[in-house]
Amino acid sequence: MPLARTAITFAGVCLAAAVFALPGAARAQELLTYVVVNDAIPESLTGMPGDATRGRALVLERTSTCILCHSGPFPETRFQGDLAPSLAGAGRRWSVGQLRLRLVDASRLNPATIMPSYYRVEGLERVGAAWRGKPILSAEQIEDMVTYLASLRE
């Protein structure tokens, strides 16, 4: 019996440590409201601009899946995708609001798209158990990526 109590206490401590170590994690799962105007989300999800350096790192991270389908000005990255448009010149082709909507929910622009909805949880099909009810990216990550993509002018 003492062993069971020790295990529960240890598990509780680990859970508490995880919660306090990631104070933004719970908030990141709550979707912030936004307004779609035509083909864009004109206002920042967070009310602040993102960080382009963090956005670039996210785009290059294989877990975000961007470069699995897109190529771009990333000479250090091998095996970039060719299923979707190149990200080179993204900031010249689309406004910040248009980029934001494409990341939040590209299916609003093209219902047949293969691009994931990075900031949507309702009405999705074929979602892995680990991701059900959770956005792929947080609002802050969306804004970081938007800021970086908007900087790609050439």
DRENTORKOL-3810 file (N, C-alpha, C; in nm, 4 decimals):
REM DRENTORKOL-3810
@n.u->0.0813; n.v->-0.1203; n.w->0.0000; ca.u->0.0000; ca.v->0.0000; ca.w->0.0000; c.u->0.0853; c.v->0.1262; c.w->0.0000
@n.u->0.1908; n.v->0.1363; n.w->0.0812; ca.u->0.2732; ca.v->0.2565; ca.w->0.0792; c.u->0.3331; c.v->0.2820; c.w->-0.0580
@n.u->0.3668; n.v->0.1755; n.w->-0.1292; ca.u->0.4237; ca.v->0.1918; ca.w->-0.2625; c.u->0.3238; c.v->0.2596; c.w->-0.3564
@n.u->0.1971; n.v->0.2209; n.w->-0.3500; ca.u->0.0942; ca.v->0.2819; ca.w->-0.4353; c.u->0.0804; c.v->0.4298; c.w->-0.4053
@n.u->0.0818; n.v->0.4667; n.w->-0.2776; ca.u->0.0735; ca.v->0.6081; ca.w->-0.2419; c.u->0.1929; c.v->0.6856; c.w->-0.2941
@n.u->0.3099; n.v->0.6261; n.w->-0.2875; ca.u->0.4312; ca.v->0.6914; ca.w->-0.3369; c.u->0.4207; c.v->0.7147; c.w->-0.4866
@n.u->0.3724; n.v->0.6157; n.w->-0.5605; ca.u->0.3591; ca.v->0.6300; ca.w->-0.7050; c.u->0.2603; c.v->0.7407; c.w->-0.7400
@n.u->0.1477; n.v->0.7464; n.w->-0.6690; ca.u->0.0485; ca.v->0.8497; ca.w->-0.6955; c.u->0.1056; c.v->0.9868; c.w->-0.6629
@n.u->0.1744; n.v->0.9968; n.w->-0.5511; ca.u->0.2345; ca.v->1.1248; ca.w->-0.5138; c.u->0.3380; c.v->1.1674; c.w->-0.6165
@n.u->0.4214; n.v->1.0746; n.w->-0.6604; ca.u->0.5229; ca.v->1.1064; ca.w->-0.7605; c.u->0.4571; c.v->1.1497; c.w->-0.8910
@n.u->0.3515; n.v->1.0773; n.w->-0.9335; ca.u->0.2798; ca.v->1.1144; ca.w->-1.0558; c.u->0.2174; c.v->1.2524; c.w->-1.0417
@n.u->0.1605; n.v->1.2804; n.w->-0.9241; ca.u->0.1013; ca.v->1.4120; ca.w->-0.9004; c.u->0.2048; c.v->1.5231; c.w->-0.9077
@n.u->0.3215; n.v->1.4972; n.w->-0.8503; ca.u->0.4301; ca.v->1.5963; ca.w->-0.8548; c.u->0.4745; c.v->1.6193; c.w->-0.9985
@n.u->0.4878; n.v->1.5115; n.w->-1.0749; ca.u->0.5288; ca.v->1.5253; ca.w->-1.2154; c.u->0.4257; c.v->1.6048; c.w->-1.2950
@n.u->0.2975; n.v->1.5753; n.w->-1.2729; ca.u->0.1914; ca.v->1.6475; ca.w->-1.3422; c.u->0.1939; c.v->1.7955; c.w->-1.3053
@n.u->0.2061; n.v->1.8250; n.w->-1.1779; ca.u->0.2118; ca.v->1.9645; ca.w->-1.1334; c.u->0.3326; c.v->2.0347; c.w->-1.1927
@n.u->0.4467; n.v->1.9661; n.w->-1.1966; ca.u->0.5675; ca.v->2.0261; ca.w->-1.2535; c.u->0.5473; c.v->2.0570; c.w->-1.4008
@n.u->0.4832; n.v->1.9663; n.w->-1.4719; ca.u->0.4586; ca.v->1.9887; ca.w->-1.6143; c.u->0.3661; c.v->2.1075; c.w->-1.6357
@n.u->0.2632; n.v->2.1187; n.w->-1.5538; ca.u->0.1688; ca.v->2.2301; ca.w->-1.5670; c.u->0.2380; c.v->2.3627; c.w->-1.5399
@n.u->0.3191; n.v->2.3684; n.w->-1.4360; ca.u->0.3859; ca.v->2.4941; ca.w->-1.4031; c.u->0.5018; c.v->2.5245; c.w->-1.4971
@n.u->0.5634; n.v->2.4231; n.w->-1.5532; ca.u->0.6744; ca.v->2.4450; ca.w->-1.6458; c.u->0.6252; c.v->2.5013; c.w->-1.7778
@n.u->0.5008; n.v->2.4726; n.w->-1.8137; ca.u->0.4453; ca.v->2.5182; ca.w->-1.9401; c.u->0.3217; c.v->2.6024; c.w->-1.9158
@n.u->0.3383; n.v->2.7216; n.w->-1.8572; ca.u->0.2200; ca.v->2.7997; ca.w->-1.8224; c.u->0.1355; c.v->2.8398; c.w->-1.9417
@n.u->0.1928; n.v->2.8520; n.w->-2.0595; ca.u->0.1154; ca.v->2.8911; ca.w->-2.1758; c.u->0.0498; c.v->2.7739; c.w->-2.2464
@n.u->0.0850; n.v->2.6513; n.w->-2.2079; ca.u->0.0350; ca.v->2.5353; ca.w->-2.2796; c.u->-0.1174; c.v->2.5248; c.w->-2.2734
@n.u->-0.1754; n.v->2.5442; n.w->-2.1568; ca.u->-0.3217; ca.v->2.5339; ca.w->-2.1456; c.u->-0.3884; c.v->2.6446; c.w->-2.2258
@n.u->-0.3362; n.v->2.7649; n.w->-2.2176; ca.u->-0.3945; ca.v->2.8756; ca.w->-2.2930; c.u->-0.3780; c.v->2.8547; c.w->-2.4422
@n.u->-0.2671; n.v->2.7910; n.w->-2.4826; ca.u->-0.2430; ca.v->2.7704; ca.w->-2.6254; c.u->-0.3515; c.v->2.6836; c.w->-2.6878
@n.u->-0.4172; n.v->2.5976; n.w->-2.6078; ca.u->-0.5192; ca.v->2.5093; ca.w->-2.6593; c.u->-0.6535; c.v->2.5794; c.w->-2.6755
@n.u->-0.6734; n.v->2.6910; n.w->-2.6095; ca.u->-0.7973; ca.v->2.7665; ca.w->-2.6216; c.u->-0.7891; c.v->2.8536; c.w->-2.7469
@n.u->-0.8795; n.v->2.8317; n.w->-2.8399; ca.u->-0.8760; ca.v->2.9100; ca.w->-2.9625; c.u->-0.9253; c.v->3.0514; c.w->-2.9370
@n.u->-0.8472; n.v->3.1464; n.w->-2.9812; ca.u->-0.8878; ca.v->3.2863; ca.w->-2.9716; c.u->-0.9823; c.v->3.3159; c.w->-3.0874
@n.u->-1.0735; n.v->3.4079; n.w->-3.0670; ca.u->-1.1665; ca.v->3.4416; ca.w->-3.1739; c.u->-1.0986; c.v->3.5302; c.w->-3.2774
@n.u->-1.1454; n.v->3.5189; n.w->-3.3996; ca.u->-1.0934; ca.v->3.6005; ca.w->-3.5088; c.u->-1.2048; c.v->3.6228; c.w->-3.6086
@n.u->-1.1872; n.v->3.7220; n.w->-3.6939; ca.u->-1.2880; ca.v->3.7563; ca.w->-3.7941; c.u->-1.2254; c.v->3.7409; c.w->-3.9318
@n.u->-1.2936; n.v->3.6669; n.w->-4.0177; ca.u->-1.2500; ca.v->3.6521; ca.w->-4.1567; c.u->-1.3195; c.v->3.7584; c.w->-4.2395
@n.u->-1.2406; n.v->3.8349; n.w->-4.3130; ca.u->-1.2935; ca.v->3.9383; ca.w->-4.4025; c.u->-1.2476; c.v->3.9021; c.w->-4.5437
@n.u->-1.3434; n.v->3.8619; n.w->-4.6264; ca.u->-1.3148; ca.v->3.8159; ca.w->-4.7624; c.u->-1.2189; c.v->3.6971; c.w->-4.7576
@n.u->-1.0951; n.v->3.7161; n.w->-4.8037; ca.u->-0.9981; ca.v->3.6059; ca.w->-4.8084; c.u->-0.8850; c.v->3.6252; c.w->-4.7075
@n.u->-0.9160; n.v->3.6894; n.w->-4.5944; ca.u->-0.8099; ca.v->3.7212; ca.w->-4.4988; c.u->-0.8621; c.v->3.7278; c.w->-4.3555
@n.u->-0.7702; n.v->3.7154; n.w->-4.2632; ca.u->-0.7940; ca.v->3.7480; ca.w->-4.1228; c.u->-0.7055; c.v->3.8692; c.w->-4.0976
@n.u->-0.7627; n.v->3.9902; n.w->-4.1078; ca.u->-0.6804; ca.v->4.1108; ca.w->-4.1041; c.u->-0.6137; c.v->4.1401; c.w->-3.9697
@n.u->-0.6745; n.v->4.0971; n.w->-3.8600; ca.u->-0.6199; ca.v->4.1301; ca.w->-3.7276; c.u->-0.5370; c.v->4.0151; c.w->-3.6721
@n.u->-0.4287; n.v->4.0496; n.w->-3.6042; ca.u->-0.3447; ca.v->3.9507; ca.w->-3.5378; c.u->-0.4280; c.v->3.8694; c.w->-3.4398
@n.u->-0.4016; n.v->3.7405; n.w->-3.4310; ca.u->-0.4717; ca.v->3.6553; ca.w->-3.3351; c.u->-0.4375; c.v->3.6930; c.w->-3.1918
@n.u->-0.3177; n.v->3.7438; n.w->-3.1719; ca.u->-0.2699; ca.v->3.7755; ca.w->-3.0370; c.u->-0.2753; c.v->3.9242; c.w->-3.0054
@n.u->-0.3006; n.v->4.0063; n.w->-3.1064; ca.u->-0.2969; ca.v->4.1511; ca.w->-3.0869; c.u->-0.1563; c.v->4.2080; c.w->-3.0985
@n.u->-0.0603; n.v->4.1213; n.w->-3.1276; ca.u->0.0797; ca.v->4.1645; ca.w->-3.1391; c.u->0.1416; c.v->4.0992; c.w->-3.2620
@n.u->0.2442; n.v->4.1627; n.w->-3.3191; ca.u->0.3134; ca.v->4.0975; ca.w->-3.4309; c.u->0.3950; c.v->3.9793; c.w->-3.3795
@n.u->0.4196; n.v->3.8860; n.w->-3.4690; ca.u->0.4995; ca.v->3.7702; ca.w->-3.4334; c.u->0.6483; c.v->3.7980; c.w->-3.4453
@n.u->0.7271; n.v->3.6961; n.w->-3.4193; ca.u->0.8726; ca.v->3.7029; ca.w->-3.4274; c.u->0.9174; c.v->3.6228; c.w->-3.5501
@n.u->0.9790; n.v->3.6911; n.w->-3.6469; ca.u->1.0168; ca.v->3.6273; ca.w->-3.7729; c.u->1.1197; c.v->3.5166; c.w->-3.7535
@n.u->1.2104; n.v->3.5312; n.w->-3.6588; ca.u->1.3121; ca.v->3.4277; ca.w->-3.6356; c.u->1.2465; c.v->3.2987; c.w->-3.5866
@n.u->1.1554; n.v->3.3120; n.w->-3.4914; ca.u->1.0832; ca.v->3.1932; ca.w->-3.4446; c.u->0.9960; c.v->3.1368; c.w->-3.5565
@n.u->0.9362; n.v->3.2249; n.w->-3.6371; ca.u->0.8524; ca.v->3.1800; ca.w->-3.7477; c.u->0.9300; c.v->3.0990; c.w->-3.8497
@n.u->1.0512; n.v->3.1439; n.w->-3.8818; ca.u->1.1354; ca.v->3.0691; ca.w->-3.9766; c.u->1.1674; c.v->2.9313; c.w->-3.9208
@n.u->1.2024; n.v->2.9263; n.w->-3.7940; ca.u->1.2338; ca.v->2.7973; ca.w->-3.7318; c.u->1.1129; c.v->2.7040; c.w->-3.7384
@n.u->0.9940; n.v->2.7564; n.w->-3.7163; ca.u->0.8728; ca.v->2.6744; ca.w->-3.7236; c.u->0.8477; c.v->2.6234; c.w->-3.8650
@n.u->0.8679; n.v->2.7095; n.w->-3.9638; ca.u->0.8474; ca.v->2.6689; ca.w->-4.1030; c.u->0.9422; c.v->2.5542; c.w->-4.1386
@n.u->1.0647; n.v->2.5597; n.w->-4.0891; ca.u->1.1639; ca.v->2.4573; ca.w->-4.1221; c.u->1.1511; c.v->2.3305; c.w->-4.0389
@n.u->1.0789; n.v->2.3369; n.w->-3.9292; ca.u->1.0583; ca.v->2.2197; ca.w->-3.8444; c.u->0.9720; c.v->2.1182; c.w->-3.9179
@n.u->1.0167; n.v->1.9986; n.w->-3.9261; ca.u->0.9393; ca.v->1.8956; ca.w->-3.9976; c.u->0.8052; c.v->1.8683; c.w->-3.9305
@n.u->0.7952; n.v->1.8921; n.w->-3.8001; ca.u->0.6691; ca.v->1.8653; ca.w->-3.7310; c.u->0.5590; c.v->1.9627; c.w->-3.7719
@n.u->0.5942; n.v->2.0812; n.w->-3.8206; ca.u->0.4919; ca.v->2.1752; ca.w->-3.8678; c.u->0.4421; c.v->2.1360; c.w->-4.0064
@n.u->0.5152; n.v->2.0532; n.w->-4.0736; ca.u->0.4862; ca.v->1.9964; ca.w->-4.2060; c.u->0.4995; c.v->2.0942; c.w->-4.3228
@n.u->0.5359; n.v->2.2194; n.w->-4.3004; ca.u->0.5421; ca.v->2.3168; ca.w->-4.4101; c.u->0.6302; c.v->2.2691; c.w->-4.5250
@n.u->0.7555; n.v->2.2347; n.w->-4.4927; ca.u->0.8480; ca.v->2.2012; ca.w->-4.6011; c.u->0.8314; c.v->2.0581; c.w->-4.6526
@n.u->0.7347; n.v->1.9865; n.w->-4.5982; ca.u->0.7030; ca.v->1.8574; ca.w->-4.6589; c.u->0.6300; c.v->1.8801; c.w->-4.7911
@n.u->0.5559; n.v->1.9893; n.w->-4.8016; ca.u->0.4812; ca.v->2.0208; ca.w->-4.9237; c.u->0.5361; c.v->2.1424; c.w->-4.9981
@n.u->0.5913; n.v->2.2392; n.w->-4.9235; ca.u->0.6405; ca.v->2.3634; ca.w->-4.9833; c.u->0.7926; c.v->2.3637; c.w->-4.9928
@n.u->0.8429; n.v->2.4316; n.w->-5.0938; ca.u->0.9849; ca.v->2.4632; ca.w->-5.1007; c.u->0.9980; c.v->2.6115; c.w->-5.0701
@n.u->1.1201; n.v->2.6596; n.w->-5.0644; ca.u->1.1395; ca.v->2.8013; ca.w->-5.0383; c.u->1.2855; c.v->2.8361; c.w->-5.0284
@n.u->1.3140; n.v->2.9563; n.w->-4.9843; ca.u->1.4523; ca.v->3.0030; ca.w->-4.9759; c.u->1.5230; c.v->2.9479; c.w->-4.8519
@n.u->1.5411; n.v->2.8173; n.w->-4.8512; ca.u->1.6012; ca.v->2.7493; ca.w->-4.7364; c.u->1.7174; c.v->2.6624; c.w->-4.7855
@n.u->1.8295; n.v->2.7233; n.w->-4.8247; ca.u->1.9379; ca.v->2.6456; ca.w->-4.8851; c.u->1.9954; c.v->2.5382; c.w->-4.7928
@n.u->1.9810; n.v->2.5557; n.w->-4.6626; ca.u->2.0357; ca.v->2.4583; ca.w->-4.5678; c.u->1.9464; c.v->2.3358; c.w->-4.5505
@n.u->1.8280; n.v->2.3382; n.w->-4.6074; ca.u->1.7323; ca.v->2.2296; ca.w->-4.5867; c.u->1.7177; c.v->2.1464; c.w->-4.7126
@n.u->1.7460; n.v->2.0178; n.w->-4.6978; ca.u->1.7326; ca.v->1.9247; ca.w->-4.8101; c.u->1.5911; c.v->1.8681; c.w->-4.8125
@n.u->1.5531; n.v->1.8156; n.w->-4.9243; ca.u->1.4273; ca.v->1.7440; ca.w->-4.9413; c.u->1.3054; c.v->1.8297; c.w->-4.9106
@n.u->1.2983; n.v->1.9443; n.w->-4.9769; ca.u->1.1810; ca.v->2.0305; ca.w->-4.9644; c.u->1.0716; c.v->1.9791; c.w->-5.0573
@n.u->0.9483; n.v->2.0083; n.w->-5.0204; ca.u->0.8343; ca.v->1.9574; ca.w->-5.0959; c.u->0.8098; c.v->2.0296; c.w->-5.2267
@n.u->0.7301; n.v->1.9663; n.w->-5.3114; ca.u->0.6924; ca.v->2.0279; ca.w->-5.4382; c.u->0.5438; c.v->2.0074; c.w->-5.4688
@n.u->0.4646; n.v->1.9780; n.w->-5.3658; ca.u->0.3206; ca.v->1.9591; ca.w->-5.3835; c.u->0.2427; c.v->2.0901; c.w->-5.3791
@n.u->0.3035; n.v->2.1928; n.w->-5.3217; ca.u->0.2345; ca.v->2.3201; ca.w->-5.3000; c.u->0.3244; c.v->2.4336; c.w->-5.3505
@n.u->0.2704; n.v->2.5538; n.w->-5.3593; ca.u->0.3514; ca.v->2.6661; ca.w->-5.4088; c.u->0.4756; c.v->2.6898; c.w->-5.3231
@n.u->0.5795; n.v->2.7381; n.w->-5.3882; ca.u->0.7006; ca.v->2.7770; ca.w->-5.3160; c.u->0.6670; c.v->2.8910; c.w->-5.2206
@n.u->0.7325; n.v->2.8919; n.w->-5.1067; ca.u->0.7129; ca.v->3.0005; ca.w->-5.0106; c.u->0.7981; c.v->3.1232; c.w->-5.0450
@n.u->0.8882; n.v->3.1089; n.w->-5.1397; ca.u->0.9660; ca.v->3.2246; ca.w->-5.1854; c.u->0.8699; c.v->3.3292; c.w->-5.2399
@n.u->0.8840; n.v->3.4521; n.w->-5.1960; ca.u->0.7975; ca.v->3.5602; ca.w->-5.2423; c.u->0.6579; c.v->3.5595; c.w->-5.1816
@n.u->0.6346; n.v->3.4783; n.w->-5.0774; ca.u->0.5006; ca.v->3.4695; ca.w->-5.0163; c.u->0.4517; c.v->3.6063; c.w->-4.9699
@n.u->0.5399; n.v->3.6879; n.w->-4.9138; ca.u->0.5018; ca.v->3.8196; ca.w->-4.8644; c.u->0.4700; c.v->3.9182; c.w->-4.9750
@n.u->0.5156; n.v->3.8896; n.w->-5.0948; ca.u->0.4831; ca.v->3.9729; ca.w->-5.2115; c.u->0.3496; c.v->3.9299; c.w->-5.2717
@n.u->0.3200; n.v->3.8004; n.w->-5.2673; ca.u->0.1974; ca.v->3.7477; ca.w->-5.3295; c.u->0.0733; c.v->3.7646; c.w->-5.2433
@n.u->0.0902; n.v->3.7567; n.w->-5.1113; ca.u->-0.0248; ca.v->3.7610; ca.w->-5.0215; c.u->-0.0039; c.v->3.8633; c.w->-4.9113
@n.u->-0.1118; n.v->3.9243; n.w->-4.8668; ca.u->-0.1051; ca.v->4.0185; ca.w->-4.7549; c.u->-0.0871; c.v->3.9400; c.w->-4.6250
@n.u->-0.0565; n.v->4.0119; n.w->-4.5181; ca.u->-0.0426; ca.v->3.9488; ca.w->-4.3867; c.u->-0.1727; c.v->3.8769; c.w->-4.3493
@n.u->-0.2860; n.v->3.9408; n.w->-4.3731; ca.u->-0.4150; ca.v->3.8797; ca.w->-4.3420; c.u->-0.4430; c.v->3.7552; c.w->-4.4248
@n.u->-0.4043; n.v->3.7567; n.w->-4.5513; ca.u->-0.4229; ca.v->3.6404; ca.w->-4.6367; c.u->-0.3335; c.v->3.5246; c.w->-4.5915
@n.u->-0.2110; n.v->3.5554; n.w->-4.5546; ca.u->-0.1213; ca.v->3.4522; ca.w->-4.5018; c.u->-0.1795; c.v->3.3918; c.w->-4.3740
@n.u->-0.2320; n.v->3.4779; n.w->-4.2872; ca.u->-0.2886; ca.v->3.4317; ca.w->-4.1603; c.u->-0.4044; c.v->3.3332; c.w->-4.1849
@n.u->-0.4958; n.v->3.3663; n.w->-4.2761; ca.u->-0.6076; ca.v->3.2760; ca.w->-4.3037; c.u->-0.5583; c.v->3.1444; c.w->-4.3627
@n.u->-0.4577; n.v->3.1493; n.w->-4.4478; ca.u->-0.4048; ca.v->3.0262; ca.w->-4.5062; c.u->-0.3491; c.v->2.9333; c.w->-4.3987
@n.u->-0.2889; n.v->2.9899; n.w->-4.2956; ca.u->-0.2372; ca.v->2.9071; ca.w->-4.1860; c.u->-0.3482; c.v->2.8621; c.w->-4.0917
@n.u->-0.4376; n.v->2.9521; n.w->-4.0583; ca.u->-0.5448; ca.v->2.9204; ca.w->-3.9647; c.u->-0.6359; c.v->2.8133; c.w->-4.0221
@n.u->-0.6827; n.v->2.8325; n.w->-4.1457; ca.u->-0.7787; ca.v->2.7391; ca.w->-4.2040; c.u->-0.7826; c.v->2.7549; c.w->-4.3561
@n.u->-0.6873; n.v->2.6938; n.w->-4.4241; ca.u->-0.6783; ca.v->2.7047; ca.w->-4.5698; c.u->-0.8023; c.v->2.6493; c.w->-4.6400
@n.u->-0.8762; n.v->2.5618; n.w->-4.5726; ca.u->-0.9944; ca.v->2.5036; ca.w->-4.6367; c.u->-1.1051; c.v->2.6063; c.w->-4.6593
@n.u->-1.0984; n.v->2.7205; n.w->-4.5941; ca.u->-1.1972; ca.v->2.8270; ca.w->-4.6211; c.u->-1.1766; c.v->2.8851; c.w->-4.7601
@n.u->-1.0546; n.v->2.8755; n.w->-4.8112; ca.u->-1.0240; ca.v->2.9257; ca.w->-4.9447; c.u->-1.0380; c.v->2.8160; c.w->-5.0500
@n.u->-1.0063; n.v->2.6939; n.w->-5.0113; ca.u->-1.0123; ca.v->2.5806; ca.w->-5.1026; c.u->-1.0535; c.v->2.4570; c.w->-5.0227
@n.u->-1.1811; n.v->2.4195; n.w->-5.0295; ca.u->-1.2288; ca.v->2.3047; ca.w->-4.9513; c.u->-1.1563; c.v->2.1734; c.w->-4.9819
@n.u->-1.0926; n.v->2.1631; n.w->-5.0983; ca.u->-1.0231; ca.v->2.0406; ca.w->-5.1363; c.u->-0.8735; c.v->2.0447; c.w->-5.1035
@n.u->-0.8282; n.v->2.1465; n.w->-5.0328; ca.u->-0.6855; ca.v->2.1588; ca.w->-5.0044; c.u->-0.6335; c.v->2.0417; c.w->-4.9214
@n.u->-0.5066; n.v->2.0112; n.w->-4.9397; ca.u->-0.4427; ca.v->1.9106; ca.w->-4.8548; c.u->-0.3680; c.v->1.9763; c.w->-4.7385
@n.u->-0.3669; n.v->2.1093; n.w->-4.7374; ca.u->-0.2984; ca.v->2.1816; ca.w->-4.6296; c.u->-0.3785; c.v->2.1686; c.w->-4.4998
@n.u->-0.3100; n.v->2.1345; n.w->-4.3915; ca.u->-0.3810; ca.v->2.1237; ca.w->-4.2631; c.u->-0.4359; c.v->2.2584; c.w->-4.2168
@n.u->-0.5416; n.v->2.2541; n.w->-4.1405; ca.u->-0.5925; ca.v->2.3732; ca.w->-4.0726; c.u->-0.5173; c.v->2.3807; c.w->-3.9400
@n.u->-0.4235; n.v->2.4716; n.w->-3.9302; ca.u->-0.3340; ca.v->2.4763; ca.w->-3.8146; c.u->-0.3978; c.v->2.5368; c.w->-3.6894
@n.u->-0.5093; n.v->2.6083; n.w->-3.7057; ca.u->-0.5706; ca.v->2.6740; ca.w->-3.5901; c.u->-0.7215; c.v->2.6562; c.w->-3.5942
@n.u->-0.7627; n.v->2.5335; n.w->-3.6155; ca.u->-0.9047; ca.v->2.4990; ca.w->-3.6202; c.u->-0.9198; c.v->2.3604; c.w->-3.5594
@n.u->-1.0285; n.v->2.3393; n.w->-3.4888; ca.u->-1.0512; ca.v->2.2074; ca.w->-3.4295; c.u->-1.1873; c.v->2.1484; c.w->-3.4650
@n.u->-1.2816; n.v->2.2306; n.w->-3.5050; ca.u->-1.4169; ca.v->2.1837; ca.w->-3.5343; c.u->-1.4295; c.v->2.1368; c.w->-3.6789
@n.u->-1.5093; n.v->2.0318; n.w->-3.6996; ca.u->-1.5433; ca.v->1.9868; ca.w->-3.8339; c.u->-1.4313; c.v->1.9196; c.w->-3.9099
@n.u->-1.3271; n.v->1.8768; n.w->-3.8418; ca.u->-1.2148; ca.v->1.8114; ca.w->-3.9094; c.u->-1.2362; c.v->1.6608; c.w->-3.9116
@n.u->-1.1866; n.v->1.5977; n.w->-4.0167; ca.u->-1.1926; ca.v->1.4521; ca.w->-4.0287; c.u->-1.0504; c.v->1.3985; c.w->-4.0304
@n.u->-1.0367; n.v->1.2711; n.w->-4.0011; ca.u->-0.9063; ca.v->1.2041; ca.w->-4.0043; c.u->-0.8026; c.v->1.2763; c.w->-3.9188
@n.u->-0.8396; n.v->1.3042; n.w->-3.7946; ca.u->-0.7486; ca.v->1.3705; ca.w->-3.7012; c.u->-0.6958; c.v->1.2655; c.w->-3.6046
@n.u->-0.5642; n.v->1.2594; n.w->-3.5882; ca.u->-0.5039; ca.v->1.1649; ca.w->-3.4960; c.u->-0.5518; c.v->1.1885; c.w->-3.3540
@n.u->-0.5579; n.v->1.0828; n.w->-3.2765; ca.u->-0.6095; ca.v->1.0913; ca.w->-3.1390; c.u->-0.5363; c.v->1.1968; c.w->-3.0568
@n.u->-0.4069; n.v->1.2089; n.w->-3.0746; ca.u->-0.3288; ca.v->1.3057; ca.w->-2.9963; c.u->-0.3650; c.v->1.4502; c.w->-3.0284
@n.u->-0.4252; n.v->1.4734; n.w->-3.1449; ca.u->-0.4555; ca.v->1.6105; ca.w->-3.1874; c.u->-0.6033; c.v->1.6448; c.w->-3.1803
@n.u->-0.6896; n.v->1.5522; n.w->-3.1483; ca.u->-0.8331; ca.v->1.5815; ca.w->-3.1440; c.u->-0.8628; c.v->1.6898; c.w->-3.0406
@n.u->-0.9333; n.v->1.7931; n.w->-3.0842; ca.u->-0.9716; ca.v->1.9013; ca.w->-2.9944; c.u->-0.8625; c.v->2.0021; c.w->-2.9661
@n.u->-0.7479; n.v->1.9886; n.w->-3.0333; ca.u->-0.6357; ca.v->2.0802; ca.w->-3.0111; c.u->-0.5905; c.v->2.1384; c.w->-3.1447
@n.u->-0.5554; n.v->2.2657; n.w->-3.1476; ca.u->-0.4972; ca.v->2.3199; ca.w->-3.2711; c.u->-0.3551; c.v->2.2675; c.w->-3.2881
@n.u->-0.3091; n.v->2.2590; n.w->-3.4101; ca.u->-0.1721; ca.v->2.2147; ca.w->-3.4361; c.u->-0.0741; c.v->2.3193; c.w->-3.3866
@n.u->-0.1053; n.v->2.4459; n.w->-3.4109; ca.u->-0.0189; ca.v->2.5566; ca.w->-3.3687; c.u->-0.0950; c.v->2.6489; c.w->-3.2744
@n.u->-0.0223; n.v->2.7167; n.w->-3.1882; ca.u->-0.0824; ca.v->2.8172; ca.w->-3.1006; c.u->-0.0997; c.v->2.9475; c.w->-3.1784
@n.u->-0.1759; n.v->3.0391; n.w->-3.1235; ca.u->-0.1944; ca.v->3.1710; ca.w->-3.1860; c.u->-0.0597; c.v->3.2415; c.w->-3.2014
@n.u->0.0265; n.v->3.2292; n.w->-3.1016; ca.u->0.1585; ca.v->3.2925; ca.w->-3.1072; c.u->0.2418; c.v->3.2330; c.w->-3.2205
@n.u->0.2361; n.v->3.1007; n.w->-3.2366; ca.u->0.3111; ca.v->3.0370; ca.w->-3.3446; c.u->0.2582; c.v->3.0795; c.w->-3.4813
@n.u->0.1268; n.v->3.0909; n.w->-3.4934; ca.u->0.0681; ca.v->3.1400; ca.w->-3.6189; c.u->0.1237; c.v->3.2778; c.w->-3.6499
@n.u->0.1231; n.v->3.3668; n.w->-3.5521; ca.u->0.1720; ca.v->3.5033; ca.w->-3.5749; c.u->0.3209; c.v->3.5055; c.w->-3.6076
@n.u->0.4000; n.v->3.4195; n.w->-3.5446; ca.u->0.5427; ca.v->3.4107; ca.w->-3.5770; c.u->0.5614; c.v->3.3688; c.w->-3.7224
@n.u->0.4859; n.v->3.2688; n.w->-3.7656; ca.u->0.4985; ca.v->3.2222; ca.w->-3.9035; c.u->0.4494; c.v->3.3270; c.w->-4.0027
@n.u->0.3402; n.v->3.3954; n.w->-3.9702; ca.u->0.2896; ca.v->3.5007; ca.w->-4.0578; c.u->0.3938; c.v->3.6098; c.w->-4.0746
@n.u->0.4546; n.v->3.6515; n.w->-3.9649; ca.u->0.5576; ca.v->3.7568; ca.w->-3.9719; c.u->0.6737; c.v->3.7132; c.w->-4.0588
@n.u->0.7163; n.v->3.5891; n.w->-4.0422; ca.u->0.8271; ca.v->3.5402; ca.w->-4.1259; c.u->0.7854; c.v->3.5317; c.w->-4.2730
@n.u->0.6733; n.v->3.4697; n.w->-4.3020; ca.u->0.6309; ca.v->3.4547; ca.w->-4.4405; c.u->0.6092; c.v->3.5894; c.w->-4.5082
@n.u->0.5579; n.v->3.6871; n.w->-4.4343; ca.u->0.5381; ca.v->3.8211; ca.w->-4.4901; c.u->0.6708; c.v->3.8876; c.w->-4.5256
@n.u->0.7784; n.v->3.8452; n.w->-4.4612; ca.u->0.9104; ca.v->3.9031; ca.w->-4.4897; c.u->0.9726; c.v->3.8466; c.w->-4.6177
@n.u->0.9168; n.v->3.7388; n.w->-4.6707; ca.u->0.9696; ca.v->3.6770; ca.w->-4.7913; c.u->0.9176; c.v->3.7534; c.w->-4.9133
@n.u->0.9938; n.v->3.8517; n.w->-4.9553; ca.u->0.9490; ca.v->3.9399; ca.w->-5.0636; c.u->1.0047; c.v->3.8986; c.w->-5.1989
@n.u->1.1105; n.v->3.8213; n.w->-5.2030; ca.u->1.1718; ca.v->3.7815; ca.w->-5.3312; c.u->1.1513; c.v->3.6356; c.w->-5.3592
END
